[in-house]
């Protein structure tokens, strides 16, 4: 009887506390944790979100970088903290769908470990070549060259499971040609070697390669977005180039640990949706070669399940295995 009374008291306290949580949250600054180093897309998008999000919520939003183990260090750090909405993780679809395959020992289950707060953007990749070393003008030309070259082509990656690896391997699978993957630590070194002629092609984030394309040192053959970019209007989408199966969007999102009060999640979802839908945010993203990806709060859960499955299937299709 005493136990039943205690449970009833606890339940009543929870019910009564819910409106209080909704009314008082947030009462202190919010940390937006980026599980990668400063300077990359995951970082700069988080910083573009932080200021307008702080205005929406009426509290300071502080960006903190905690890199390591392909994002897994930051992932576990937020997950192990309190589920109160005061620490959010800025996630990538790679961490969402590919890291669980790459690092099974980490026992990551993003769809149950975390609750989606909102999508923040998408970063198109450009398929680029050195116009002198690989003198092709279209994706069809590159495919033909790959099929005709006895020793095969080479393509740059940022390691197994990275977006350049998944895009590059899928292109080979769909177009039926072979290329040797060359792993780099990041975009800067990979772009340098494509320009230098050491590697034939690369799928690179638009934000880091557009300058080289505009300067003529690289040629963009296609873009991994649903529509052409106004910054490079002459570059076709992969779908236009005949490879709709490669139409995968590399997106970013804010998430909070599972168990965060529903009222807090609802407030966060509304605030993030308002930020991403604003003209100022969209313009700032576009200027950096990124897209403001807006998914209505009511559709977030379905979006995450569908997109996670799509990327997981793509990774498995190219034979991605645990490290």
N, C-alpha and C positions, 0 to 999 in steps of 0.2 A: 504493500500500500504506500509506504514511504517512497519507494522508487517511482511508482506511478505519479505520485504527487510532485515529485521533483521533476519528472519529465514534463508534466503538464505546466509547471511553473516556467521551465526553460522554453517550452513552445510558446507560451504566452509572451514571455520576454522577447523572443525573436520576432513575433508578429508586431509587438508594440515598437520594437527597435527599428523595423524596416523604414517607416516614414522618417524617423530621425536621421537615419543614414542618408536617405535621399535628400533631406533638407540641408544637412550640414556638409555633405561631401561636395567638393574637396575643401578641406580646411587647412591644407598645407601644400607646399610645392610638390609637383609630380615629376618623377624621373622617367625619361624616355631613353631606354638603354639600347644602344646600337652594338650588336655582337661582332662588329668588324672595325678595322682601323679607320681613322678620320680620312676624309678625302674622296672615298668612293661613293657610288650612287646611294647605297643604303644609308650612308652618313649624311650626304648633302640633302637628300629628301627629308630625312628626320629633322634637319635644321630648318628646312623650309616650312615644315609642319608646326614646329615648336612654338613660334611666336604667335601665329593666328590661333593656335589651339589654346594658348595661355589666355588670350583675350576671350575666347568662347567660354572657358571654364572659370575665369576670374582668379587663377592662380598661376604662379610661375611654372613653366615646363622646362626642365633642365635636361639637356642631351648629355649622355655619358657613354663613352666608348669602352667596350670590354671585349676585345678580340681574342681569338684563340680557337683552335681545333675546328676550323670551318664554320664558326658561329656557335658551336656546341657549348663553349664556356659561358657565353652570355645567356644562352637558352636555359642552361641549368641554374645559373645564378638567379634569374627572374623566377623560374619555376620553384626554387627552394625558398623564395621569400614569401611574405604575407600576401594573400589574395585579397587585397583591399583597394586596388585600382590606383595606388600611388606609384607603382613601378610598372611600366609598360615595356614590351619588347617590340622593336622594329624588325620584323621578320622578312625573309625573302621566300619566294616559292621554292628555291633550291633547298633551303633549310626545311621547309614544310614537307616537301615530297621526296627529295633525294637523300638528304642526310640520314633518315631512318634506314635507307637501303645500304648506305656506305658505312654506317657505324652501328651495326645491330647491337653491339655490346652496351651502347648508351641507353638502349631501351626507350628511345624517343617515340612518343605517340602524340604528335602535334594536335590532332583533331580532338583528343580527349584531355591532353595536358593543358591546353590553352583555349580561351574563348576569343573569337575574332571581334575586334573593336571597329575596324574599318580598313579598307584598302586605301593606300596613299598614292600609288602611282605605278606606272609600268615603264620599263626601260627597253626601248627597241634595240636590237642588235643590228649592226650593219655587216653584211658579207663583203669583205674588202680584199683586194689584191693589189700587188705592185703592177701598175700598168705597163712597165717596161719588162720586168722579169716574167710576169704572167700576162701576156698581151691579149687578154680577152675583154670583150665589151659587154657581154651578157652572161647570165647564169647558165644559159644553154651552151654557150661557148666553153665555160669552165667545165661543165659536165662532159662535153665532147672531148675536151682535152684530157680529162681524167680517164676516160675510157680508152683513149688512144695512146696514152703514155705508158710504155711497158714497165717502167720502174715506179710508176704511180706518182701521185702528188703528195704534198705535205701540208698539214694544217696546224695552226697553233691552238693550244688549249691552256687553261689555267689549272690543269690537273683533272683527274677523273671526277665526273659529276658536275663540273663547272658548266655554265651555259654554253661557252664556245665548244666544249667537248660534246654535249648533248646535241646541239644544233649541227655541228660538223659530222658527227657519226650518223645522225638521222638523214642528213643530205646524202651521204654515201649509200645508205641502205635504200632510200627511195629512188635515187638516180642510178644505182647499180654501177658504182665505180669505187676504187680503193684509194685511200690516202693514209699516210702515216701521221699519227698524232705526235706533236712535239710540245711537251709541257713547259710552261713558264710560270713564274711566281705571280705575275700580274700583267695588266694590259700594257704598261709602258714598255717592258722588255719585248713582249710579243709584237707590238706595233713596230718597234725598232727593227726587228728581224724581218718582218714582212716588207718594210720599206727597203731594207738592205738586201733583200732577195734570198735570205736563208730559208724562208718558209713561203709556200705558195698562196695560202689564203687563211683568213681568220674571220670568225664571227665575234665582233667586238661591240661593247656598249657604245651607243651613238655619242654619248657625252664625251668619251675619250678619243674617238676616232674622227669626229666630224671635221675638226680643224685640219687634219691631214688630208681628208677628202677634198675639202674646199681649196686647199693649197695645191692640189694636183699630185701629191706624193702617193696617195692611195686612190683607187677607183672603187666605188661602191656599186656592187652588182644587184643587191636586193636589200630589203629592210624587213625585219621580223615584226611587223605591226599590221593591223587590219587595214590601215589607210596609209597613203603616202605622207611623208612628213613635209610640212610647208618649208622646212629648212633645206630639204633636198627633194624638191618636187619632181625631179627627173628620175629618181631612183624608184623602181617598181617594188611592190610588195612581193613576198614569196608566192602568194596565191596568184598574183598576176603573172609571175614568172613560171607558173605551172606546178608549184609544189605546195598545194594547200595543206598537205599533211604536216608541213613544217610550221604551220601557223600557231605557234605556241607563244603566249604572252608571258614575259618574265616580269612578275609583279611583286609589289612590296605591300606590307600590311602592318598595322598595329594590333598587338594582342595582349591580353591580360590572363594571368593564371586562372585555371578552372577553379570555381568556388568563390570568385569575386561576386559580391552582392548584385543581384539582377538590376536593382535600381541604379547602381553605379555603372554597370555595363550599358544600360539604356542611355544614361547621360553622356557617357563617352562616345557611344555610337552616333548620337545626334550631333555632338560637337565636331567629331571628325568628319562626318558627312557634310556639315556646313563649311568646314575649312576646304575640303577637296573640291567642293562645287563652286567655290568663289572664283571670280574672274581673275583676281590678283594671283591666286595660287596657280591657276591654270597657266597664266602667262609666265610666271616665274619658272614653272616646270618646263614649259615649251622652250624657253630661252636656253635651257641647259640640255636640250635634246631628249627630255623625258616627257611622259604623258601623265596627266592627272587622271587616275583611274577611279571612277566613282561607282560604287555598288550600293544600292539602297540598303539601309540597316535590316529591313525585313528579308532581304535576299542573301545576306552575308553567309549564313550557315550553309546554304545550298551551294553558293559559289565556291566556298572553301572545299567542300567535299568533291565537287565536280572537277575543279582545277587541280586539286591534289592528285586525284585519280588519273587525270590526263597526263600530268608530268611523271607520275610514277610509272605509268604504262610506257611512256616514251623512254624513260631511263632503262626499264627492263627490256625494251625492244632492241636497244643497242648493246645489251649484254653487260650493263653496269653491275659490278660485283663489290662486295664489302672489301675494304682495305685490310 
